[in-house]
Amino acid sequence: MQALLKLVTDCSVVALSPSRKDTINESPLKIALFSLAKMCAHPPCRQFLRTSELFPVIRQLQQSPESTIANYASVIVKKVTEVN
């Protein structure tokens, strides 16, 4: 999971830059976010994300101009911050 978060962090600069729309569609970021969203079904994974210093990057990705990236980030944030 830490490796996925690192990948998300590394790719987030491009995803949040409206001037680089040609590179926003990079699939590694989308795949990493999709995977993290699916992992959020498990309480230990949600707890790990909630306490990770990289979680704010996922929050920022909710503002991505690429709708798929913003959607995956929103799903993750919603699942991680839900009170069960």
HTML snippet that shows the backbone in 3Dmol.js (N, CA, C, O; Angstrom):
<script src="https://3Dmol.org/build/3Dmol-min.js"></script>
<div id="view" style="width:600px;height:400px;position:relative"></div>
<script>
const pdb = `
ATOM      1  N   MET A   1       0.830  -1.185   0.000  1.00  0.00           N
ATOM      2  CA  MET A   1       0.000   0.000   0.000  1.00  0.00           C
ATOM      3  C   MET A   1       0.878   1.252   0.000  1.00  0.00           C
ATOM      4  O   MET A   1       0.549   2.241  -0.655  1.00  0.00           O
ATOM      5  N   GLN A   2       1.978   1.212   0.723  1.00  0.00           N
ATOM      6  CA  GLN A   2       2.881   2.357   0.770  1.00  0.00           C
ATOM      7  C   GLN A   2       3.430   2.666  -0.635  1.00  0.00           C
ATOM      8  O   GLN A   2       3.585   3.830  -1.003  1.00  0.00           O
ATOM      9  N   ALA A   3       3.718   1.622  -1.406  1.00  0.00           N
ATOM     10  CA  ALA A   3       4.226   1.825  -2.768  1.00  0.00           C
ATOM     11  C   ALA A   3       3.177   2.512  -3.652  1.00  0.00           C
ATOM     12  O   ALA A   3       3.517   3.360  -4.477  1.00  0.00           O
ATOM     13  N   LEU A   4       1.908   2.144  -3.478  1.00  0.00           N
ATOM     14  CA  LEU A   4       0.839   2.799  -4.244  1.00  0.00           C
ATOM     15  C   LEU A   4       0.737   4.273  -3.862  1.00  0.00           C
ATOM     16  O   LEU A   4       0.570   5.134  -4.726  1.00  0.00           O
ATOM     17  N   LEU A   5       0.838   4.562  -2.563  1.00  0.00           N
ATOM     18  CA  LEU A   5       0.780   5.955  -2.118  1.00  0.00           C
ATOM     19  C   LEU A   5       1.951   6.761  -2.674  1.00  0.00           C
ATOM     20  O   LEU A   5       1.788   7.922  -3.050  1.00  0.00           O
ATOM     21  N   LYS A   6       3.115   6.152  -2.725  1.00  0.00           N
ATOM     22  CA  LYS A   6       4.292   6.844  -3.287  1.00  0.00           C
ATOM     23  C   LYS A   6       4.069   7.139  -4.763  1.00  0.00           C
ATOM     24  O   LYS A   6       4.391   8.230  -5.232  1.00  0.00           O
ATOM     25  N   LEU A   7       3.519   6.172  -5.502  1.00  0.00           N
ATOM     26  CA  LEU A   7       3.220   6.379  -6.913  1.00  0.00           C
ATOM     27  C   LEU A   7       2.223   7.520  -7.093  1.00  0.00           C
ATOM     28  O   LEU A   7       2.400   8.369  -7.966  1.00  0.00           O
ATOM     29  N   VAL A   8       1.185   7.539  -6.275  1.00  0.00           N
ATOM     30  CA  VAL A   8       0.182   8.602  -6.332  1.00  0.00           C
ATOM     31  C   VAL A   8       0.853   9.955  -6.090  1.00  0.00           C
ATOM     32  O   VAL A   8       0.590  10.918  -6.810  1.00  0.00           O
ATOM     33  N   THR A   9       1.713  10.024  -5.084  1.00  0.00           N
ATOM     34  CA  THR A   9       2.406  11.264  -4.775  1.00  0.00           C
ATOM     35  C   THR A   9       3.289  11.706  -5.937  1.00  0.00           C
ATOM     36  O   THR A   9       3.293  12.879  -6.311  1.00  0.00           O
ATOM     37  N   ASP A  10       4.028  10.773  -6.500  1.00  0.00           N
ATOM     38  CA  ASP A  10       4.923  11.091  -7.610  1.00  0.00           C
ATOM     39  C   ASP A  10       4.165  11.603  -8.829  1.00  0.00           C
ATOM     40  O   ASP A  10       4.653  12.484  -9.538  1.00  0.00           O
ATOM     41  N   CYS A  11       2.985  11.062  -9.077  1.00  0.00           N
ATOM     42  CA  CYS A  11       2.204  11.440 -10.258  1.00  0.00           C
ATOM     43  C   CYS A  11       1.282  12.630 -10.012  1.00  0.00           C
ATOM     44  O   CYS A  11       0.747  13.195 -10.966  1.00  0.00           O
ATOM     45  N   SER A  12       1.088  13.019  -8.769  1.00  0.00           N
ATOM     46  CA  SER A  12       0.092  14.042  -8.446  1.00  0.00           C
ATOM     47  C   SER A  12       0.427  15.407  -9.025  1.00  0.00           C
ATOM     48  O   SER A  12      -0.479  16.167  -9.369  1.00  0.00           O
ATOM     49  N   VAL A  13       1.691  15.730  -9.138  1.00  0.00           N
ATOM     50  CA  VAL A  13       2.072  17.038  -9.678  1.00  0.00           C
ATOM     51  C   VAL A  13       1.537  17.208 -11.087  1.00  0.00           C
ATOM     52  O   VAL A  13       0.999  18.260 -11.433  1.00  0.00           O
ATOM     53  N   VAL A  14       1.684  16.178 -11.893  1.00  0.00           N
ATOM     54  CA  VAL A  14       1.197  16.230 -13.270  1.00  0.00           C
ATOM     55  C   VAL A  14      -0.329  16.270 -13.278  1.00  0.00           C
ATOM     56  O   VAL A  14      -0.924  17.014 -14.057  1.00  0.00           O
ATOM     57  N   ALA A  15      -0.953  15.489 -12.434  1.00  0.00           N
ATOM     58  CA  ALA A  15      -2.418  15.398 -12.422  1.00  0.00           C
ATOM     59  C   ALA A  15      -3.078  16.695 -11.986  1.00  0.00           C
ATOM     60  O   ALA A  15      -4.212  16.973 -12.374  1.00  0.00           O
ATOM     61  N   LEU A  16      -2.383  17.491 -11.185  1.00  0.00           N
ATOM     62  CA  LEU A  16      -2.961  18.739 -10.693  1.00  0.00           C
ATOM     63  C   LEU A  16      -2.582  19.949 -11.540  1.00  0.00           C
ATOM     64  O   LEU A  16      -2.993  21.070 -11.240  1.00  0.00           O
ATOM     65  N   SER A  17      -1.814  19.733 -12.581  1.00  0.00           N
ATOM     66  CA  SER A  17      -1.335  20.825 -13.424  1.00  0.00           C
ATOM     67  C   SER A  17      -2.196  20.948 -14.681  1.00  0.00           C
ATOM     68  O   SER A  17      -2.059  20.144 -15.603  1.00  0.00           O
ATOM     69  N   PRO A  18      -3.077  21.940 -14.725  1.00  0.00           N
ATOM     70  CA  PRO A  18      -3.948  22.088 -15.892  1.00  0.00           C
ATOM     71  C   PRO A  18      -3.175  22.369 -17.175  1.00  0.00           C
ATOM     72  O   PRO A  18      -3.699  22.124 -18.262  1.00  0.00           O
ATOM     73  N   SER A  19      -1.958  22.871 -17.086  1.00  0.00           N
ATOM     74  CA  SER A  19      -1.190  23.188 -18.279  1.00  0.00           C
ATOM     75  C   SER A  19      -0.581  21.947 -18.924  1.00  0.00           C
ATOM     76  O   SER A  19      -0.028  22.032 -20.021  1.00  0.00           O
ATOM     77  N   ARG A  20      -0.673  20.807 -18.265  1.00  0.00           N
ATOM     78  CA  ARG A  20      -0.075  19.585 -18.813  1.00  0.00           C
ATOM     79  C   ARG A  20      -1.149  18.532 -19.065  1.00  0.00           C
ATOM     80  O   ARG A  20      -0.962  17.362 -18.733  1.00  0.00           O
ATOM     81  N   LYS A  21      -2.250  18.934 -19.638  1.00  0.00           N
ATOM     82  CA  LYS A  21      -3.371  18.024 -19.873  1.00  0.00           C
ATOM     83  C   LYS A  21      -2.985  16.823 -20.734  1.00  0.00           C
ATOM     84  O   LYS A  21      -3.602  15.762 -20.637  1.00  0.00           O
ATOM     85  N   ASP A  22      -1.975  16.989 -21.568  1.00  0.00           N
ATOM     86  CA  ASP A  22      -1.581  15.880 -22.435  1.00  0.00           C
ATOM     87  C   ASP A  22      -1.010  14.710 -21.646  1.00  0.00           C
ATOM     88  O   ASP A  22      -1.045  13.579 -22.129  1.00  0.00           O
ATOM     89  N   THR A  23      -0.492  14.946 -20.462  1.00  0.00           N
ATOM     90  CA  THR A  23       0.099  13.861 -19.675  1.00  0.00           C
ATOM     91  C   THR A  23      -0.782  13.427 -18.506  1.00  0.00           C
ATOM     92  O   THR A  23      -0.433  12.504 -17.770  1.00  0.00           O
ATOM     93  N   ILE A  24      -1.912  14.087 -18.340  1.00  0.00           N
ATOM     94  CA  ILE A  24      -2.787  13.760 -17.210  1.00  0.00           C
ATOM     95  C   ILE A  24      -3.350  12.348 -17.314  1.00  0.00           C
ATOM     96  O   ILE A  24      -3.604  11.710 -16.291  1.00  0.00           O
ATOM     97  N   ASN A  25      -3.544  11.860 -18.503  1.00  0.00           N
ATOM     98  CA  ASN A  25      -4.187  10.563 -18.694  1.00  0.00           C
ATOM     99  C   ASN A  25      -3.259   9.382 -18.419  1.00  0.00           C
ATOM    100  O   ASN A  25      -3.526   8.263 -18.859  1.00  0.00           O
ATOM    101  N   GLU A  26      -2.191   9.625 -17.705  1.00  0.00           N
ATOM    102  CA  GLU A  26      -1.289   8.530 -17.374  1.00  0.00           C
ATOM    103  C   GLU A  26      -2.052   7.472 -16.587  1.00  0.00           C
ATOM    104  O   GLU A  26      -2.663   7.757 -15.558  1.00  0.00           O
ATOM    105  N   SER A  27      -2.001   6.260 -17.090  1.00  0.00           N
ATOM    106  CA  SER A  27      -2.759   5.209 -16.431  1.00  0.00           C
ATOM    107  C   SER A  27      -2.160   4.726 -15.106  1.00  0.00           C
ATOM    108  O   SER A  27      -2.924   4.216 -14.287  1.00  0.00           O
ATOM    109  N   PRO A  28      -0.853   4.844 -14.830  1.00  0.00           N
ATOM    110  CA  PRO A  28      -0.379   4.365 -13.520  1.00  0.00           C
ATOM    111  C   PRO A  28      -1.080   5.048 -12.351  1.00  0.00           C
ATOM    112  O   PRO A  28      -1.397   4.393 -11.358  1.00  0.00           O
ATOM    113  N   LEU A  29      -1.323   6.341 -12.451  1.00  0.00           N
ATOM    114  CA  LEU A  29      -2.005   7.058 -11.376  1.00  0.00           C
ATOM    115  C   LEU A  29      -3.443   6.563 -11.236  1.00  0.00           C
ATOM    116  O   LEU A  29      -3.917   6.328 -10.124  1.00  0.00           O
ATOM    117  N   LYS A  30      -4.127   6.406 -12.353  1.00  0.00           N
ATOM    118  CA  LYS A  30      -5.516   5.934 -12.308  1.00  0.00           C
ATOM    119  C   LYS A  30      -5.587   4.523 -11.718  1.00  0.00           C
ATOM    120  O   LYS A  30      -6.468   4.226 -10.911  1.00  0.00           O
ATOM    121  N   ILE A  31      -4.663   3.667 -12.122  1.00  0.00           N
ATOM    122  CA  ILE A  31      -4.651   2.296 -11.609  1.00  0.00           C
ATOM    123  C   ILE A  31      -4.365   2.287 -10.112  1.00  0.00           C
ATOM    124  O   ILE A  31      -4.991   1.537  -9.363  1.00  0.00           O
ATOM    125  N   ALA A  32      -3.422   3.116  -9.676  1.00  0.00           N
ATOM    126  CA  ALA A  32      -3.091   3.187  -8.249  1.00  0.00           C
ATOM    127  C   ALA A  32      -4.286   3.684  -7.439  1.00  0.00           C
ATOM    128  O   ALA A  32      -4.600   3.130  -6.385  1.00  0.00           O
ATOM    129  N   LEU A  33      -4.950   4.725  -7.929  1.00  0.00           N
ATOM    130  CA  LEU A  33      -6.115   5.256  -7.211  1.00  0.00           C
ATOM    131  C   LEU A  33      -7.261   4.249  -7.199  1.00  0.00           C
ATOM    132  O   LEU A  33      -7.929   4.078  -6.179  1.00  0.00           O
ATOM    133  N   PHE A  34      -7.490   3.584  -8.328  1.00  0.00           N
ATOM    134  CA  PHE A  34      -8.526   2.551  -8.396  1.00  0.00           C
ATOM    135  C   PHE A  34      -8.232   1.459  -7.368  1.00  0.00           C
ATOM    136  O   PHE A  34      -9.127   1.024  -6.643  1.00  0.00           O
ATOM    137  N   SER A  35      -6.986   1.025  -7.312  1.00  0.00           N
ATOM    138  CA  SER A  35      -6.593  -0.034  -6.371  1.00  0.00           C
ATOM    139  C   SER A  35      -6.780   0.409  -4.928  1.00  0.00           C
ATOM    140  O   SER A  35      -7.290  -0.351  -4.105  1.00  0.00           O
ATOM    141  N   LEU A  36      -6.372   1.631  -4.617  1.00  0.00           N
ATOM    142  CA  LEU A  36      -6.549   2.143  -3.257  1.00  0.00           C
ATOM    143  C   LEU A  36      -8.031   2.243  -2.901  1.00  0.00           C
ATOM    144  O   LEU A  36      -8.421   1.952  -1.770  1.00  0.00           O
ATOM    145  N   ALA A  37      -8.850   2.651  -3.859  1.00  0.00           N
ATOM    146  CA  ALA A  37     -10.298   2.741  -3.604  1.00  0.00           C
ATOM    147  C   ALA A  37     -10.870   1.372  -3.268  1.00  0.00           C
ATOM    148  O   ALA A  37     -11.695   1.248  -2.363  1.00  0.00           O
ATOM    149  N   LYS A  38     -10.435   0.337  -3.995  1.00  0.00           N
ATOM    150  CA  LYS A  38     -10.909  -1.022  -3.710  1.00  0.00           C
ATOM    151  C   LYS A  38     -10.401  -1.516  -2.364  1.00  0.00           C
ATOM    152  O   LYS A  38     -11.125  -2.207  -1.647  1.00  0.00           O
ATOM    153  N   MET A  39      -9.165  -1.170  -2.012  1.00  0.00           N
ATOM    154  CA  MET A  39      -8.597  -1.580  -0.724  1.00  0.00           C
ATOM    155  C   MET A  39      -9.335  -0.943   0.451  1.00  0.00           C
ATOM    156  O   MET A  39      -9.311  -1.470   1.563  1.00  0.00           O
ATOM    157  N   CYS A  40      -9.983   0.177   0.205  1.00  0.00           N
ATOM    158  CA  CYS A  40     -10.714   0.874   1.269  1.00  0.00           C
ATOM    159  C   CYS A  40     -11.900   0.066   1.792  1.00  0.00           C
ATOM    160  O   CYS A  40     -12.528   0.466   2.772  1.00  0.00           O
ATOM    161  N   ALA A  41     -12.215  -1.047   1.167  1.00  0.00           N
ATOM    162  CA  ALA A  41     -13.276  -1.922   1.667  1.00  0.00           C
ATOM    163  C   ALA A  41     -12.840  -2.597   2.969  1.00  0.00           C
ATOM    164  O   ALA A  41     -13.672  -3.124   3.708  1.00  0.00           O
ATOM    165  N   HIS A  42     -11.555  -2.581   3.242  1.00  0.00           N
ATOM    166  CA  HIS A  42     -11.004  -3.272   4.414  1.00  0.00           C
ATOM    167  C   HIS A  42     -10.593  -2.278   5.495  1.00  0.00           C
ATOM    168  O   HIS A  42      -9.793  -1.382   5.228  1.00  0.00           O
ATOM    169  N   PRO A  43     -11.121  -2.415   6.704  1.00  0.00           N
ATOM    170  CA  PRO A  43     -10.817  -1.470   7.782  1.00  0.00           C
ATOM    171  C   PRO A  43      -9.323  -1.217   8.018  1.00  0.00           C
ATOM    172  O   PRO A  43      -8.948  -0.062   8.219  1.00  0.00           O
ATOM    173  N   PRO A  44      -8.452  -2.232   8.006  1.00  0.00           N
ATOM    174  CA  PRO A  44      -7.031  -1.928   8.231  1.00  0.00           C
ATOM    175  C   PRO A  44      -6.443  -1.013   7.137  1.00  0.00           C
ATOM    176  O   PRO A  44      -5.567  -0.193   7.411  1.00  0.00           O
ATOM    177  N   CYS A  45      -6.928  -1.163   5.921  1.00  0.00           N
ATOM    178  CA  CYS A  45      -6.451  -0.315   4.832  1.00  0.00           C
ATOM    179  C   CYS A  45      -6.940   1.121   5.006  1.00  0.00           C
ATOM    180  O   CYS A  45      -6.186   2.069   4.789  1.00  0.00           O
ATOM    181  N   ARG A  46      -8.193   1.275   5.394  1.00  0.00           N
ATOM    182  CA  ARG A  46      -8.724   2.621   5.645  1.00  0.00           C
ATOM    183  C   ARG A  46      -7.935   3.295   6.768  1.00  0.00           C
ATOM    184  O   ARG A  46      -7.600   4.476   6.670  1.00  0.00           O
ATOM    185  N   GLN A  47      -7.643   2.557   7.820  1.00  0.00           N
ATOM    186  CA  GLN A  47      -6.888   3.113   8.940  1.00  0.00           C
ATOM    187  C   GLN A  47      -5.485   3.518   8.486  1.00  0.00           C
ATOM    188  O   GLN A  47      -4.998   4.585   8.862  1.00  0.00           O
ATOM    189  N   PHE A  48      -4.843   2.689   7.695  1.00  0.00           N
ATOM    190  CA  PHE A  48      -3.502   3.000   7.191  1.00  0.00           C
ATOM    191  C   PHE A  48      -3.527   4.298   6.384  1.00  0.00           C
ATOM    192  O   PHE A  48      -2.685   5.175   6.581  1.00  0.00           O
ATOM    193  N   LEU A  49      -4.494   4.414   5.479  1.00  0.00           N
ATOM    194  CA  LEU A  49      -4.593   5.622   4.664  1.00  0.00           C
ATOM    195  C   LEU A  49      -4.886   6.846   5.519  1.00  0.00           C
ATOM    196  O   LEU A  49      -4.296   7.908   5.322  1.00  0.00           O
ATOM    197  N   ARG A  50      -5.800   6.689   6.466  1.00  0.00           N
ATOM    198  CA  ARG A  50      -6.208   7.800   7.334  1.00  0.00           C
ATOM    199  C   ARG A  50      -5.009   8.384   8.070  1.00  0.00           C
ATOM    200  O   ARG A  50      -4.931   9.597   8.265  1.00  0.00           O
ATOM    201  N   THR A  51      -4.085   7.537   8.476  1.00  0.00           N
ATOM    202  CA  THR A  51      -2.956   7.996   9.282  1.00  0.00           C
ATOM    203  C   THR A  51      -1.691   8.266   8.452  1.00  0.00           C
ATOM    204  O   THR A  51      -0.673   8.692   8.999  1.00  0.00           O
ATOM    205  N   SER A  52      -1.750   8.025   7.160  1.00  0.00           N
ATOM    206  CA  SER A  52      -0.582   8.237   6.314  1.00  0.00           C
ATOM    207  C   SER A  52      -0.326   9.722   6.098  1.00  0.00           C
ATOM    208  O   SER A  52      -1.257  10.511   5.939  1.00  0.00           O
ATOM    209  N   GLU A  53       0.956  10.089   6.095  1.00  0.00           N
ATOM    210  CA  GLU A  53       1.301  11.492   5.824  1.00  0.00           C
ATOM    211  C   GLU A  53       1.050  11.844   4.358  1.00  0.00           C
ATOM    212  O   GLU A  53       1.092  13.018   3.989  1.00  0.00           O
ATOM    213  N   LEU A  54       0.793  10.847   3.530  1.00  0.00           N
ATOM    214  CA  LEU A  54       0.530  11.081   2.113  1.00  0.00           C
ATOM    215  C   LEU A  54      -0.963  11.241   1.801  1.00  0.00           C
ATOM    216  O   LEU A  54      -1.324  11.554   0.667  1.00  0.00           O
ATOM    217  N   PHE A  55      -1.826  11.030   2.787  1.00  0.00           N
ATOM    218  CA  PHE A  55      -3.273  11.146   2.553  1.00  0.00           C
ATOM    219  C   PHE A  55      -3.676  12.530   2.032  1.00  0.00           C
ATOM    220  O   PHE A  55      -4.579  12.615   1.200  1.00  0.00           O
ATOM    221  N   PRO A  56      -3.040  13.621   2.492  1.00  0.00           N
ATOM    222  CA  PRO A  56      -3.409  14.936   1.943  1.00  0.00           C
ATOM    223  C   PRO A  56      -3.232  15.044   0.424  1.00  0.00           C
ATOM    224  O   PRO A  56      -3.926  15.828  -0.224  1.00  0.00           O
ATOM    225  N   VAL A  57      -2.325  14.275  -0.135  1.00  0.00           N
ATOM    226  CA  VAL A  57      -2.145  14.284  -1.594  1.00  0.00           C
ATOM    227  C   VAL A  57      -3.401  13.757  -2.272  1.00  0.00           C
ATOM    228  O   VAL A  57      -3.834  14.288  -3.295  1.00  0.00           O
ATOM    229  N   ILE A  58      -3.980  12.715  -1.697  1.00  0.00           N
ATOM    230  CA  ILE A  58      -5.223  12.166  -2.271  1.00  0.00           C
ATOM    231  C   ILE A  58      -6.339  13.193  -2.157  1.00  0.00           C
ATOM    232  O   ILE A  58      -7.143  13.343  -3.078  1.00  0.00           O
ATOM    233  N   ARG A  59      -6.394  13.896  -1.041  1.00  0.00           N
ATOM    234  CA  ARG A  59      -7.392  14.973  -0.898  1.00  0.00           C
ATOM    235  C   ARG A  59      -7.213  16.025  -1.996  1.00  0.00           C
ATOM    236  O   ARG A  59      -8.193  16.488  -2.579  1.00  0.00           O
ATOM    237  N   GLN A  60      -5.971  16.399  -2.275  1.00  0.00           N
ATOM    238  CA  GLN A  60      -5.701  17.392  -3.320  1.00  0.00           C
ATOM    239  C   GLN A  60      -6.120  16.891  -4.696  1.00  0.00           C
ATOM    240  O   GLN A  60      -6.565  17.672  -5.537  1.00  0.00           O
ATOM    241  N   LEU A  61      -5.979  15.601  -4.922  1.00  0.00           N
ATOM    242  CA  LEU A  61      -6.331  15.046  -6.231  1.00  0.00           C
ATOM    243  C   LEU A  61      -7.827  15.125  -6.520  1.00  0.00           C
ATOM    244  O   LEU A  61      -8.241  14.934  -7.664  1.00  0.00           O
ATOM    245  N   GLN A  62      -8.633  15.399  -5.520  1.00  0.00           N
ATOM    246  CA  GLN A  62     -10.062  15.616  -5.754  1.00  0.00           C
ATOM    247  C   GLN A  62     -10.272  16.832  -6.655  1.00  0.00           C
ATOM    248  O   GLN A  62     -11.326  16.979  -7.275  1.00  0.00           O
ATOM    249  N   GLN A  63      -9.265  17.700  -6.725  1.00  0.00           N
ATOM    250  CA  GLN A  63      -9.339  18.914  -7.539  1.00  0.00           C
ATOM    251  C   GLN A  63      -8.713  18.734  -8.920  1.00  0.00           C
ATOM    252  O   GLN A  63      -8.579  19.702  -9.667  1.00  0.00           O
ATOM    253  N   SER A  64      -8.334  17.518  -9.263  1.00  0.00           N
ATOM    254  CA  SER A  64      -7.706  17.271 -10.558  1.00  0.00           C
ATOM    255  C   SER A  64      -8.660  17.645 -11.688  1.00  0.00           C
ATOM    256  O   SER A  64      -9.859  17.378 -11.602  1.00  0.00           O
ATOM    257  N   PRO A  65      -8.132  18.263 -12.748  1.00  0.00           N
ATOM    258  CA  PRO A  65      -8.979  18.564 -13.895  1.00  0.00           C
ATOM    259  C   PRO A  65      -9.405  17.303 -14.659  1.00  0.00           C
ATOM    260  O   PRO A  65     -10.316  17.357 -15.485  1.00  0.00           O
ATOM    261  N   GLU A  66      -8.756  16.185 -14.388  1.00  0.00           N
ATOM    262  CA  GLU A  66      -9.107  14.909 -15.036  1.00  0.00           C
ATOM    263  C   GLU A  66     -10.191  14.255 -14.195  1.00  0.00           C
ATOM    264  O   GLU A  66      -9.935  13.891 -13.047  1.00  0.00           O
ATOM    265  N   SER A  67     -11.372  14.101 -14.723  1.00  0.00           N
ATOM    266  CA  SER A  67     -12.526  13.657 -13.938  1.00  0.00           C
ATOM    267  C   SER A  67     -12.351  12.268 -13.320  1.00  0.00           C
ATOM    268  O   SER A  67     -12.814  12.034 -12.203  1.00  0.00           O
ATOM    269  N   THR A  68     -11.703  11.357 -14.014  1.00  0.00           N
ATOM    270  CA  THR A  68     -11.522  10.011 -13.463  1.00  0.00           C
ATOM    271  C   THR A  68     -10.635  10.053 -12.220  1.00  0.00           C
ATOM    272  O   THR A  68     -10.928   9.405 -11.214  1.00  0.00           O
ATOM    273  N   ILE A  69      -9.562  10.812 -12.300  1.00  0.00           N
ATOM    274  CA  ILE A  69      -8.654  10.940 -11.158  1.00  0.00           C
ATOM    275  C   ILE A  69      -9.375  11.599  -9.988  1.00  0.00           C
ATOM    276  O   ILE A  69      -9.279  11.131  -8.854  1.00  0.00           O
ATOM    277  N   ALA A  70     -10.095  12.680 -10.260  1.00  0.00           N
ATOM    278  CA  ALA A  70     -10.830  13.376  -9.206  1.00  0.00           C
ATOM    279  C   ALA A  70     -11.877  12.466  -8.574  1.00  0.00           C
ATOM    280  O   ALA A  70     -12.075  12.497  -7.360  1.00  0.00           O
ATOM    281  N   ASN A  71     -12.548  11.658  -9.391  1.00  0.00           N
ATOM    282  CA  ASN A  71     -13.571  10.747  -8.887  1.00  0.00           C
ATOM    283  C   ASN A  71     -12.965   9.674  -7.983  1.00  0.00           C
ATOM    284  O   ASN A  71     -13.470   9.430  -6.887  1.00  0.00           O
ATOM    285  N   TYR A  72     -11.887   9.032  -8.434  1.00  0.00           N
ATOM    286  CA  TYR A  72     -11.244   8.005  -7.602  1.00  0.00           C
ATOM    287  C   TYR A  72     -10.768   8.601  -6.281  1.00  0.00           C
ATOM    288  O   TYR A  72     -10.939   7.992  -5.224  1.00  0.00           O
ATOM    289  N   ALA A  73     -10.171   9.786  -6.341  1.00  0.00           N
ATOM    290  CA  ALA A  73      -9.691  10.430  -5.119  1.00  0.00           C
ATOM    291  C   ALA A  73     -10.856  10.730  -4.175  1.00  0.00           C
ATOM    292  O   ALA A  73     -10.737  10.551  -2.963  1.00  0.00           O
ATOM    293  N   SER A  74     -11.972  11.182  -4.724  1.00  0.00           N
ATOM    294  CA  SER A  74     -13.150  11.475  -3.902  1.00  0.00           C
ATOM    295  C   SER A  74     -13.711  10.222  -3.237  1.00  0.00           C
ATOM    296  O   SER A  74     -14.121  10.256  -2.077  1.00  0.00           O
ATOM    297  N   VAL A  75     -13.725   9.121  -3.977  1.00  0.00           N
ATOM    298  CA  VAL A  75     -14.201   7.851  -3.423  1.00  0.00           C
ATOM    299  C   VAL A  75     -13.314   7.432  -2.250  1.00  0.00           C
ATOM    300  O   VAL A  75     -13.816   7.018  -1.205  1.00  0.00           O
ATOM    301  N   ILE A  76     -12.008   7.540  -2.426  1.00  0.00           N
ATOM    302  CA  ILE A  76     -11.067   7.169  -1.368  1.00  0.00           C
ATOM    303  C   ILE A  76     -11.285   8.028  -0.130  1.00  0.00           C
ATOM    304  O   ILE A  76     -11.405   7.510   0.980  1.00  0.00           O
ATOM    305  N   VAL A  77     -11.336   9.345  -0.324  1.00  0.00           N
ATOM    306  CA  VAL A  77     -11.523  10.262   0.801  1.00  0.00           C
ATOM    307  C   VAL A  77     -12.826   9.964   1.526  1.00  0.00           C
ATOM    308  O   VAL A  77     -12.866   9.934   2.756  1.00  0.00           O
ATOM    309  N   LYS A  78     -13.884   9.745   0.767  1.00  0.00           N
ATOM    310  CA  LYS A  78     -15.185   9.449   1.389  1.00  0.00           C
ATOM    311  C   LYS A  78     -15.115   8.171   2.228  1.00  0.00           C
ATOM    312  O   LYS A  78     -15.578   8.152   3.368  1.00  0.00           O
ATOM    313  N   LYS A  79     -14.542   7.110   1.670  1.00  0.00           N
ATOM    314  CA  LYS A  79     -14.478   5.836   2.390  1.00  0.00           C
ATOM    315  C   LYS A  79     -13.592   5.942   3.630  1.00  0.00           C
ATOM    316  O   LYS A  79     -13.920   5.394   4.682  1.00  0.00           O
ATOM    317  N   VAL A  80     -12.465   6.651   3.502  1.00  0.00           N
ATOM    318  CA  VAL A  80     -11.516   6.728   4.613  1.00  0.00           C
ATOM    319  C   VAL A  80     -12.063   7.601   5.747  1.00  0.00           C
ATOM    320  O   VAL A  80     -11.774   7.347   6.916  1.00  0.00           O
ATOM    321  N   THR A  81     -12.840   8.611   5.414  1.00  0.00           N
ATOM    322  CA  THR A  81     -13.338   9.526   6.448  1.00  0.00           C
ATOM    323  C   THR A  81     -14.716   9.147   6.981  1.00  0.00           C
ATOM    324  O   THR A  81     -15.216   9.785   7.908  1.00  0.00           O
ATOM    325  N   GLU A  82     -15.337   8.111   6.404  1.00  0.00           N
ATOM    326  CA  GLU A  82     -16.632   7.649   6.913  1.00  0.00           C
ATOM    327  C   GLU A  82     -16.489   7.123   8.331  1.00  0.00           C
ATOM    328  O   GLU A  82     -15.496   6.480   8.673  1.00  0.00           O
ATOM    329  N   VAL A  83     -17.479   7.402   9.142  1.00  0.00           N
ATOM    330  CA  VAL A  83     -17.504   6.831  10.486  1.00  0.00           C
ATOM    331  C   VAL A  83     -18.379   5.586  10.422  1.00  0.00           C
ATOM    332  O   VAL A  83     -19.544   5.651  10.030  1.00  0.00           O
ATOM    333  N   ASN A  84     -17.805   4.457  10.810  1.00  0.00           N
ATOM    334  CA  ASN A  84     -18.564   3.190  10.740  1.00  0.00           C
ATOM    335  C   ASN A  84     -19.287   2.927  12.014  1.00  0.00           C
ATOM    336  O   ASN A  84     -19.973   1.913  12.137  1.00  0.00           O
TER     337      ASN A  84
END
`;
const viewer = $3Dmol.createViewer("view");
viewer.addModel(pdb, "pdb");
viewer.setStyle({}, {cartoon: {color: "spectrum"}});
viewer.zoomTo();
viewer.render();
</script>
